[in-house]
Amino acid sequence: MSKAKLFISYKTGADDNLSARANSLYKDLHASGYKVWLDTVSLKPGDPPWNKQIAEEIPRQDILLVLVARKTAESDWVKREIAVAKGAKVQILPIWIEGTSDELDTVLDELDLPKAQILNYKTGKINPITNRDEEFDVIVSHIESLKHRTRQLQLKWLEEIKAETEVSPKKRFESATPKYRSFKLRDNPAITVHLAAGNILQMGAIDVVVNSENNLLQMGRIFETKSISAQLRHFAALRDEDTDSVTEDTLQDELNLQVDTMRLTRPVSVGRVIVTSAGYLGTGIGINVNINSRYIFHAVTVTIQGAGSEKNLSVDEGSISQCVLNALRTTQRVDGAKGVVSPLGTKQRSLQEDSAAAYIPISSIIFPIFGAGHAKGDIKSIAPKMLTGILEFARKLDTAPTSLTDIYLCTLYESDVNSLAEIMQAHLG
């Protein structure tokens, strides 16, 4: 029977013994006949670049072994390797090698890994009979039980893709139309609410894009294109000019820093809105030309339940109105801060501080229909609640003035445009 192919993912660090533990596990697994990929042994010099080698190797493996320590969540590369494994349906087996139980829970939450499956590999005690780590046999047992699961999930995934292609997909609105329909607010005629039809990132210059995000604040995988979250993460990233590979996961990195700065605990409460810049600002003018916006408001609207292949996404419809209201009020807070919102020490923060004297208040913001993507929310149920949040905001502007003049609700699909137009007419017309 063939042995499983394994990839060891870990945060490098000779000073805290993490690299030594990774090498020790590699040697034991290799001696037991497993095909093991470890950066210090398996990376080839030259072409292709090492980051491309890693991205190509992970989908070929049966299991990604993630060595979990208190500093693991600080490693962008571990996060990327986990994201690639999830995208390729490769089984992930977390192995605890260092830290307290409280630290372990925090790291697993930040990496979006299940706690139930964690294996202990902390002691480093050698069995005098086998001359191996005492906990090694437990790891081998789990590897053997999981090794066929990856191929099963990949086959199921391919079957699902095939089934999706055989069903007529929803037709996208062909050309981005930011003002398909427009409605002046009765309580504040200075504000116009627009129905935007088409791709939310092709609507032209809008100050704020609202990103409907899950309560773990794990954005869509950077190599995907289906979700708004993934597209934002993709276009906000810094890339190598020669290989086009990601060298800085700018938006997710800044979002993680904001969570730490605000001392939030994942999962974050539904309704919370967290502000970041629009990512990599190659222009130096505070606007990401790929996204054509100045800020991303990450609105927590979707709850993740379960883990791994059993993970489910659901939109919390009871909090939608409040979440929209929170996002609109956040524009006032950003204006009050003269646009200085990114975490201390970041390039984005420095640029915002340099530009504060010439800050232009936020005048426009665009919302997707919350939860209408992977969470499969119903636009006919969700859109009225979003409009309620907008109307509530307009009613209270006497005590807190706004610079907003344009609020956009965006839907991607042709079949939803007429439904949204009817709903907006009923609430705003």
Buried (B, 14 or more C-beta within 10 A) or exposed (E): EEBBBBBBBBBBBEEBBBBEBBBBBBBBBBEBEBBBBBBEEBBEEEEEBEBBBBBEBBBEBBBBBBBBBBBBBBBBBBBBBBBBBBBBBBBBBBBBBBBEEEBBBBBBBBBBBBEEBBBEBBEBEEEEEEEBBBBBEBBBEBBEEBBEBBEEBBEEBEEEEEEEEEEEEEEEBEEBBBBBBBBEBEBBEEBBBBBBBBBBBEBEEBBBBBBBBBBBBBBBBBBBEEBBBBBBBBBBBBBEEEEEBBBBBBBBBBBBBBBEEEEBEBBBEBBBBBBBBBBBBEEEEBBBBBBBBBBBBBBBBBBBEEBBEEEEBBBBBEBBBBBBBBBBBBBBEBBEEBBBBBBEEBBBBEBBBEBEEEBEBBBBBBBBBBBBBBBEBEBEEBBBBBBBBBBBBBEBBEEEEBBBEBBBBBBBBBEBBEBBBEBBEEBBE
